[in-house]
Amino acid sequence: MIGNSLKTDIKPALDLGINAVHIPSEIEWSYNIVDIDMEPCSTFAELTSLQHLPDYLREHHFYKAI
């Protein structure tokens, strides 16, 4: 899961054991501000931009180049 909302994107994914990447918005609604106060059983990362995702995936060996 890749999303900008901790409350509606990231936390539900982590609860289900799905890998999650949080890309925060510059302006956040107060509704979406929550703490991730759990031990994820999957990968959780926070990136500053979607442009950083390919490098993150390569660095963490989530796929191999053909």
C-alpha positions, 0 to 999 in steps of 0.5 A: 500500500502506498498512501498519504493518510496514516489513518485510512491508508497505512494503519489498515494495511499494517493491521493486515500485514501488508507492506506500506509506504507513507508519503505525507502531504504538505498539508494534513487534515487533523482527521488523518493525524494518528500515531502508529503505536504498533509493532508492524508485522510487515515493512513500513517506510516513510518517503518524502516523494513518490519519486523516491519509491523506485530507489527505495524498492531497489535498495530493499530488494523488492524486485530484481531487474530483468 
